Amino acid sequence: ALPPRTRMYIGLGVMAFATAGLYISDAMEESLDPARRPIKESTSSSSPTPEASDSGVSK
């Protein structure tokens, strides 16, 4: 059995590790999330964008 002080230190260490993981994962999500990145428009695109095409739209 572990002494109470050792169990307290282990518990605090686990909580600190989890808290750091939350902050790090949020920072990584902000910097690496492809949905939040602006789409780079390429000038050599041969296919029209979905907004510009009128296929399937009845007026």
PyMOL Python script that loads the backbone (N, CA, C, O; Angstrom):
from pymol import cmd

cmd.read_pdbstr("""\
ATOM      1  N   ALA A   1       0.845  -1.183   0.000  1.00  0.00           N
ATOM      2  CA  ALA A   1       0.000   0.000   0.000  1.00  0.00           C
ATOM      3  C   ALA A   1       0.885   1.238   0.000  1.00  0.00           C
ATOM      4  O   ALA A   1       1.967   1.255   0.587  1.00  0.00           O
ATOM      5  N   LEU A   2       0.402   2.253  -0.663  1.00  0.00           N
ATOM      6  CA  LEU A   2       1.144   3.510  -0.742  1.00  0.00           C
ATOM      7  C   LEU A   2       0.715   4.447   0.380  1.00  0.00           C
ATOM      8  O   LEU A   2      -0.451   4.449   0.776  1.00  0.00           O
ATOM      9  N   PRO A   3       1.629   5.223   0.880  1.00  0.00           N
ATOM     10  CA  PRO A   3       1.259   6.213   1.897  1.00  0.00           C
ATOM     11  C   PRO A   3       0.324   7.277   1.301  1.00  0.00           C
ATOM     12  O   PRO A   3       0.356   7.527   0.096  1.00  0.00           O
ATOM     13  N   PRO A   4      -0.502   7.898   2.142  1.00  0.00           N
ATOM     14  CA  PRO A   4      -1.455   8.901   1.642  1.00  0.00           C
ATOM     15  C   PRO A   4      -0.784  10.053   0.885  1.00  0.00           C
ATOM     16  O   PRO A   4      -1.320  10.532  -0.114  1.00  0.00           O
ATOM     17  N   ARG A   5       0.368  10.491   1.351  1.00  0.00           N
ATOM     18  CA  ARG A   5       1.045  11.606   0.680  1.00  0.00           C
ATOM     19  C   ARG A   5       1.469  11.199  -0.742  1.00  0.00           C
ATOM     20  O   ARG A   5       1.356  11.998  -1.671  1.00  0.00           O
ATOM     21  N   THR A   6       1.949   9.975  -0.910  1.00  0.00           N
ATOM     22  CA  THR A   6       2.360   9.497  -2.230  1.00  0.00           C
ATOM     23  C   THR A   6       1.160   9.387  -3.157  1.00  0.00           C
ATOM     24  O   THR A   6       1.240   9.761  -4.327  1.00  0.00           O
ATOM     25  N   ARG A   7       0.044   8.872  -2.638  1.00  0.00           N
ATOM     26  CA  ARG A   7      -1.171   8.787  -3.447  1.00  0.00           C
ATOM     27  C   ARG A   7      -1.643  10.168  -3.869  1.00  0.00           C
ATOM     28  O   ARG A   7      -2.113  10.350  -4.993  1.00  0.00           O
ATOM     29  N   MET A   8      -1.519  11.156  -2.962  1.00  0.00           N
ATOM     30  CA  MET A   8      -1.909  12.526  -3.283  1.00  0.00           C
ATOM     31  C   MET A   8      -1.025  13.078  -4.407  1.00  0.00           C
ATOM     32  O   MET A   8      -1.530  13.700  -5.342  1.00  0.00           O
ATOM     33  N   TYR A   9       0.280  12.854  -4.321  1.00  0.00           N
ATOM     34  CA  TYR A   9       1.192  13.344  -5.351  1.00  0.00           C
ATOM     35  C   TYR A   9       0.917  12.680  -6.703  1.00  0.00           C
ATOM     36  O   TYR A   9       0.960  13.336  -7.744  1.00  0.00           O
ATOM     37  N   ILE A  10       0.640  11.395  -6.677  1.00  0.00           N
ATOM     38  CA  ILE A  10       0.328  10.694  -7.928  1.00  0.00           C
ATOM     39  C   ILE A  10      -0.971  11.243  -8.523  1.00  0.00           C
ATOM     40  O   ILE A  10      -1.049  11.477  -9.729  1.00  0.00           O
ATOM     41  N   GLY A  11      -1.981  11.446  -7.691  1.00  0.00           N
ATOM     42  CA  GLY A  11      -3.251  11.998  -8.168  1.00  0.00           C
ATOM     43  C   GLY A  11      -3.093  13.397  -8.735  1.00  0.00           C
ATOM     44  O   GLY A  11      -3.653  13.714  -9.784  1.00  0.00           O
ATOM     45  N   LEU A  12      -2.330  14.237  -8.041  1.00  0.00           N
ATOM     46  CA  LEU A  12      -2.099  15.591  -8.542  1.00  0.00           C
ATOM     47  C   LEU A  12      -1.308  15.566  -9.850  1.00  0.00           C
ATOM     48  O   LEU A  12      -1.557  16.373 -10.745  1.00  0.00           O
ATOM     49  N   GLY A  13      -0.370  14.653  -9.957  1.00  0.00           N
ATOM     50  CA  GLY A  13       0.399  14.528 -11.195  1.00  0.00           C
ATOM     51  C   GLY A  13      -0.472  14.114 -12.367  1.00  0.00           C
ATOM     52  O   GLY A  13      -0.329  14.635 -13.473  1.00  0.00           O
ATOM     53  N   VAL A  14      -1.381  13.167 -12.121  1.00  0.00           N
ATOM     54  CA  VAL A  14      -2.291  12.725 -13.178  1.00  0.00           C
ATOM     55  C   VAL A  14      -3.212  13.867 -13.596  1.00  0.00           C
ATOM     56  O   VAL A  14      -3.449  14.064 -14.788  1.00  0.00           O
ATOM     57  N   MET A  15      -3.733  14.620 -12.629  1.00  0.00           N
ATOM     58  CA  MET A  15      -4.608  15.749 -12.961  1.00  0.00           C
ATOM     59  C   MET A  15      -3.858  16.838 -13.722  1.00  0.00           C
ATOM     60  O   MET A  15      -4.406  17.433 -14.650  1.00  0.00           O
ATOM     61  N   ALA A  16      -2.613  17.104 -13.338  1.00  0.00           N
ATOM     62  CA  ALA A  16      -1.809  18.102 -14.054  1.00  0.00           C
ATOM     63  C   ALA A  16      -1.532  17.638 -15.483  1.00  0.00           C
ATOM     64  O   ALA A  16      -1.583  18.437 -16.418  1.00  0.00           O
ATOM     65  N   PHE A  17      -1.241  16.357 -15.649  1.00  0.00           N
ATOM     66  CA  PHE A  17      -0.997  15.809 -16.983  1.00  0.00           C
ATOM     67  C   PHE A  17      -2.254  15.925 -17.849  1.00  0.00           C
ATOM     68  O   PHE A  17      -2.163  16.287 -19.022  1.00  0.00           O
ATOM     69  N   ALA A  18      -3.421  15.621 -17.281  1.00  0.00           N
ATOM     70  CA  ALA A  18      -4.674  15.709 -18.029  1.00  0.00           C
ATOM     71  C   ALA A  18      -4.988  17.154 -18.406  1.00  0.00           C
ATOM     72  O   ALA A  18      -5.429  17.423 -19.524  1.00  0.00           O
ATOM     73  N   THR A  19      -4.764  18.080 -17.481  1.00  0.00           N
ATOM     74  CA  THR A  19      -5.017  19.493 -17.762  1.00  0.00           C
ATOM     75  C   THR A  19      -4.100  19.997 -18.870  1.00  0.00           C
ATOM     76  O   THR A  19      -4.543  20.712 -19.769  1.00  0.00           O
ATOM     77  N   ALA A  20      -2.840  19.631 -18.807  1.00  0.00           N
ATOM     78  CA  ALA A  20      -1.902  20.028 -19.862  1.00  0.00           C
ATOM     79  C   ALA A  20      -2.328  19.429 -21.200  1.00  0.00           C
ATOM     80  O   ALA A  20      -2.222  20.089 -22.233  1.00  0.00           O
ATOM     81  N   GLY A  21      -2.803  18.199 -21.192  1.00  0.00           N
ATOM     82  CA  GLY A  21      -3.266  17.565 -22.423  1.00  0.00           C
ATOM     83  C   GLY A  21      -4.451  18.277 -23.037  1.00  0.00           C
ATOM     84  O   GLY A  21      -4.541  18.393 -24.260  1.00  0.00           O
ATOM     85  N   LEU A  22      -5.368  18.758 -22.200  1.00  0.00           N
ATOM     86  CA  LEU A  22      -6.513  19.511 -22.719  1.00  0.00           C
ATOM     87  C   LEU A  22      -6.059  20.795 -23.404  1.00  0.00           C
ATOM     88  O   LEU A  22      -6.510  21.105 -24.506  1.00  0.00           O
ATOM     89  N   TYR A  23      -5.182  21.530 -22.765  1.00  0.00           N
ATOM     90  CA  TYR A  23      -4.705  22.782 -23.352  1.00  0.00           C
ATOM     91  C   TYR A  23      -3.898  22.530 -24.624  1.00  0.00           C
ATOM     92  O   TYR A  23      -4.039  23.263 -25.604  1.00  0.00           O
ATOM     93  N   ILE A  24      -3.067  21.513 -24.614  1.00  0.00           N
ATOM     94  CA  ILE A  24      -2.254  21.216 -25.795  1.00  0.00           C
ATOM     95  C   ILE A  24      -3.134  20.752 -26.952  1.00  0.00           C
ATOM     96  O   ILE A  24      -2.908  21.151 -28.094  1.00  0.00           O
ATOM     97  N   SER A  25      -4.135  19.913 -26.672  1.00  0.00           N
ATOM     98  CA  SER A  25      -4.994  19.437 -27.752  1.00  0.00           C
ATOM     99  C   SER A  25      -5.836  20.566 -28.329  1.00  0.00           C
ATOM    100  O   SER A  25      -6.079  20.587 -29.536  1.00  0.00           O
ATOM    101  N   ASP A  26      -6.287  21.505 -27.501  1.00  0.00           N
ATOM    102  CA  ASP A  26      -7.016  22.664 -28.014  1.00  0.00           C
ATOM    103  C   ASP A  26      -6.123  23.513 -28.906  1.00  0.00           C
ATOM    104  O   ASP A  26      -6.555  23.968 -29.965  1.00  0.00           O
ATOM    105  N   ALA A  27      -4.892  23.727 -28.490  1.00  0.00           N
ATOM    106  CA  ALA A  27      -3.964  24.524 -29.298  1.00  0.00           C
ATOM    107  C   ALA A  27      -3.657  23.823 -30.617  1.00  0.00           C
ATOM    108  O   ALA A  27      -3.565  24.474 -31.658  1.00  0.00           O
ATOM    109  N   MET A  28      -3.497  22.507 -30.582  1.00  0.00           N
ATOM    110  CA  MET A  28      -3.228  21.766 -31.817  1.00  0.00           C
ATOM    111  C   MET A  28      -4.439  21.785 -32.737  1.00  0.00           C
ATOM    112  O   MET A  28      -4.286  21.883 -33.955  1.00  0.00           O
ATOM    113  N   GLU A  29      -5.645  21.692 -32.174  1.00  0.00           N
ATOM    114  CA  GLU A  29      -6.847  21.728 -32.992  1.00  0.00           C
ATOM    115  C   GLU A  29      -6.985  23.081 -33.676  1.00  0.00           C
ATOM    116  O   GLU A  29      -7.374  23.150 -34.841  1.00  0.00           O
ATOM    117  N   GLU A  30      -6.670  24.155 -32.963  1.00  0.00           N
ATOM    118  CA  GLU A  30      -6.735  25.488 -33.557  1.00  0.00           C
ATOM    119  C   GLU A  30      -5.759  25.620 -34.718  1.00  0.00           C
ATOM    120  O   GLU A  30      -6.091  26.220 -35.740  1.00  0.00           O
ATOM    121  N   SER A  31      -4.567  25.070 -34.571  1.00  0.00           N
ATOM    122  CA  SER A  31      -3.545  25.269 -35.595  1.00  0.00           C
ATOM    123  C   SER A  31      -3.610  24.244 -36.722  1.00  0.00           C
ATOM    124  O   SER A  31      -3.134  24.529 -37.821  1.00  0.00           O
ATOM    125  N   LEU A  32      -4.176  23.076 -36.496  1.00  0.00           N
ATOM    126  CA  LEU A  32      -4.150  22.016 -37.502  1.00  0.00           C
ATOM    127  C   LEU A  32      -5.504  21.679 -38.111  1.00  0.00           C
ATOM    128  O   LEU A  32      -5.564  20.832 -39.003  1.00  0.00           O
ATOM    129  N   ASP A  33      -6.589  22.299 -37.671  1.00  0.00           N
ATOM    130  CA  ASP A  33      -7.925  21.951 -38.142  1.00  0.00           C
ATOM    131  C   ASP A  33      -8.102  22.377 -39.598  1.00  0.00           C
ATOM    132  O   ASP A  33      -8.087  23.575 -39.882  1.00  0.00           O
ATOM    133  N   PRO A  34      -8.271  21.434 -40.530  1.00  0.00           N
ATOM    134  CA  PRO A  34      -8.404  21.818 -41.939  1.00  0.00           C
ATOM    135  C   PRO A  34      -9.708  22.545 -42.240  1.00  0.00           C
ATOM    136  O   PRO A  34      -9.776  23.283 -43.223  1.00  0.00           O
ATOM    137  N   ALA A  35     -10.741  22.363 -41.432  1.00  0.00           N
ATOM    138  CA  ALA A  35     -12.011  23.035 -41.687  1.00  0.00           C
ATOM    139  C   ALA A  35     -11.915  24.533 -41.432  1.00  0.00           C
ATOM    140  O   ALA A  35     -12.691  25.299 -42.005  1.00  0.00           O
ATOM    141  N   ARG A  36     -10.999  24.964 -40.603  1.00  0.00           N
ATOM    142  CA  ARG A  36     -10.868  26.384 -40.297  1.00  0.00           C
ATOM    143  C   ARG A  36      -9.863  27.095 -41.190  1.00  0.00           C
ATOM    144  O   ARG A  36      -9.773  28.322 -41.163  1.00  0.00           O
ATOM    145  N   ARG A  37      -9.110  26.345 -41.977  1.00  0.00           N
ATOM    146  CA  ARG A  37      -8.121  26.963 -42.861  1.00  0.00           C
ATOM    147  C   ARG A  37      -8.812  27.529 -44.091  1.00  0.00           C
ATOM    148  O   ARG A  37      -9.733  26.908 -44.622  1.00  0.00           O
ATOM    149  N   PRO A  38      -8.387  28.687 -44.549  1.00  0.00           N
ATOM    150  CA  PRO A  38      -8.965  29.210 -45.791  1.00  0.00           C
ATOM    151  C   PRO A  38      -8.522  28.357 -46.977  1.00  0.00           C
ATOM    152  O   PRO A  38      -7.387  27.884 -47.028  1.00  0.00           O
ATOM    153  N   ILE A  39      -9.427  28.171 -47.917  1.00  0.00           N
ATOM    154  CA  ILE A  39      -9.127  27.358 -49.088  1.00  0.00           C
ATOM    155  C   ILE A  39      -8.344  28.208 -50.075  1.00  0.00           C
ATOM    156  O   ILE A  39      -8.768  29.302 -50.449  1.00  0.00           O
ATOM    157  N   LYS A  40      -7.196  27.689 -50.490  1.00  0.00           N
ATOM    158  CA  LYS A  40      -6.375  28.410 -51.464  1.00  0.00           C
ATOM    159  C   LYS A  40      -6.952  28.181 -52.856  1.00  0.00           C
ATOM    160  O   LYS A  40      -7.174  27.043 -53.268  1.00  0.00           O
ATOM    161  N   GLU A  41      -7.190  29.270 -53.573  1.00  0.00           N
ATOM    162  CA  GLU A  41      -7.721  29.156 -54.920  1.00  0.00           C
ATOM    163  C   GLU A  41      -6.567  28.988 -55.895  1.00  0.00           C
ATOM    164  O   GLU A  41      -5.626  29.781 -55.910  1.00  0.00           O
ATOM    165  N   SER A  42      -6.654  27.949 -56.703  1.00  0.00           N
ATOM    166  CA  SER A  42      -5.613  27.726 -57.699  1.00  0.00           C
ATOM    167  C   SER A  42      -6.088  28.280 -59.036  1.00  0.00           C
ATOM    168  O   SER A  42      -7.256  28.135 -59.394  1.00  0.00           O
ATOM    169  N   THR A  43      -5.193  28.908 -59.762  1.00  0.00           N
ATOM    170  CA  THR A  43      -5.552  29.511 -61.042  1.00  0.00           C
ATOM    171  C   THR A  43      -5.608  28.482 -62.155  1.00  0.00           C
ATOM    172  O   THR A  43      -6.212  28.745 -63.195  1.00  0.00           O
ATOM    173  N   SER A  44      -5.001  27.321 -61.973  1.00  0.00           N
ATOM    174  CA  SER A  44      -4.985  26.299 -63.017  1.00  0.00           C
ATOM    175  C   SER A  44      -6.072  25.249 -62.803  1.00  0.00           C
ATOM    176  O   SER A  44      -5.936  24.115 -63.264  1.00  0.00           O
ATOM    177  N   SER A  45      -7.138  25.611 -62.114  1.00  0.00           N
ATOM    178  CA  SER A  45      -8.210  24.662 -61.846  1.00  0.00           C
ATOM    179  C   SER A  45      -9.046  24.469 -63.103  1.00  0.00           C
ATOM    180  O   SER A  45      -9.548  25.441 -63.667  1.00  0.00           O
ATOM    181  N   SER A  46      -9.201  23.228 -63.547  1.00  0.00           N
ATOM    182  CA  SER A  46      -9.968  22.956 -64.753  1.00  0.00           C
ATOM    183  C   SER A  46     -11.432  22.685 -64.434  1.00  0.00           C
ATOM    184  O   SER A  46     -12.281  22.818 -65.316  1.00  0.00           O
ATOM    185  N   SER A  47     -11.750  22.311 -63.211  1.00  0.00           N
ATOM    186  CA  SER A  47     -13.131  22.038 -62.852  1.00  0.00           C
ATOM    187  C   SER A  47     -13.740  23.266 -62.195  1.00  0.00           C
ATOM    188  O   SER A  47     -13.082  23.934 -61.399  1.00  0.00           O
ATOM    189  N   PRO A  48     -14.989  23.567 -62.519  1.00  0.00           N
ATOM    190  CA  PRO A  48     -15.625  24.741 -61.912  1.00  0.00           C
ATOM    191  C   PRO A  48     -15.941  24.496 -60.442  1.00  0.00           C
ATOM    192  O   PRO A  48     -16.082  23.354 -60.005  1.00  0.00           O
ATOM    193  N   THR A  49     -16.048  25.564 -59.701  1.00  0.00           N
ATOM    194  CA  THR A  49     -16.392  25.444 -58.287  1.00  0.00           C
ATOM    195  C   THR A  49     -17.868  25.107 -58.159  1.00  0.00           C
ATOM    196  O   THR A  49     -18.640  25.441 -59.058  1.00  0.00           O
ATOM    197  N   PRO A  50     -18.292  24.463 -57.086  1.00  0.00           N
ATOM    198  CA  PRO A  50     -19.711  24.112 -56.927  1.00  0.00           C
ATOM    199  C   PRO A  50     -20.618  25.337 -56.905  1.00  0.00           C
ATOM    200  O   PRO A  50     -21.776  25.249 -57.315  1.00  0.00           O
ATOM    201  N   GLU A  51     -20.121  26.469 -56.440  1.00  0.00           N
ATOM    202  CA  GLU A  51     -20.944  27.671 -56.400  1.00  0.00           C
ATOM    203  C   GLU A  51     -21.180  28.214 -57.802  1.00  0.00           C
ATOM    204  O   GLU A  51     -22.237  28.784 -58.075  1.00  0.00           O
ATOM    205  N   ALA A  52     -20.207  28.045 -58.695  1.00  0.00           N
ATOM    206  CA  ALA A  52     -20.294  28.612 -60.033  1.00  0.00           C
ATOM    207  C   ALA A  52     -21.073  27.718 -60.990  1.00  0.00           C
ATOM    208  O   ALA A  52     -21.572  28.213 -62.001  1.00  0.00           O
ATOM    209  N   SER A  53     -21.194  26.451 -60.720  1.00  0.00           N
ATOM    210  CA  SER A  53     -21.878  25.557 -61.655  1.00  0.00           C
ATOM    211  C   SER A  53     -23.378  25.602 -61.408  1.00  0.00           C
ATOM    212  O   SER A  53     -23.834  25.703 -60.269  1.00  0.00           O
ATOM    213  N   ASP A  54     -24.140  25.524 -62.501  1.00  0.00           N
ATOM    214  CA  ASP A  54     -25.597  25.560 -62.406  1.00  0.00           C
ATOM    215  C   ASP A  54     -26.207  24.200 -62.685  1.00  0.00           C
ATOM    216  O   ASP A  54     -27.392  24.123 -63.012  1.00  0.00           O
ATOM    217  N   SER A  55     -25.444  23.130 -62.568  1.00  0.00           N
ATOM    218  CA  SER A  55     -25.964  21.805 -62.869  1.00  0.00           C
ATOM    219  C   SER A  55     -26.956  21.374 -61.800  1.00  0.00           C
ATOM    220  O   SER A  55     -26.662  21.414 -60.605  1.00  0.00           O
ATOM    221  N   GLY A  56     -28.138  20.959 -62.252  1.00  0.00           N
ATOM    222  CA  GLY A  56     -29.143  20.464 -61.335  1.00  0.00           C
ATOM    223  C   GLY A  56     -29.972  21.543 -60.665  1.00  0.00           C
ATOM    224  O   GLY A  56     -30.775  21.244 -59.782  1.00  0.00           O
ATOM    225  N   VAL A  57     -29.793  22.776 -61.063  1.00  0.00           N
ATOM    226  CA  VAL A  57     -30.555  23.860 -60.456  1.00  0.00           C
ATOM    227  C   VAL A  57     -31.623  24.292 -61.442  1.00  0.00           C
ATOM    228  O   VAL A  57     -31.309  24.699 -62.560  1.00  0.00           O
ATOM    229  N   SER A  58     -32.883  24.207 -61.039  1.00  0.00           N
ATOM    230  CA  SER A  58     -33.971  24.646 -61.910  1.00  0.00           C
ATOM    231  C   SER A  58     -34.413  26.033 -61.497  1.00  0.00           C
ATOM    232  O   SER A  58     -34.554  26.338 -60.312  1.00  0.00           O
ATOM    233  N   LYS A  59     -34.630  26.867 -62.504  1.00  0.00           N
ATOM    234  CA  LYS A  59     -35.031  28.257 -62.219  1.00  0.00           C
ATOM    235  C   LYS A  59     -36.440  28.503 -62.653  1.00  0.00           C
ATOM    236  O   LYS A  59     -36.950  29.612 -62.495  1.00  0.00           O
TER     237      LYS A  59
END
""", "prot")
cmd.dss("prot")
cmd.show_as("cartoon", "prot")
cmd.util.cbc("prot")
cmd.orient("prot")
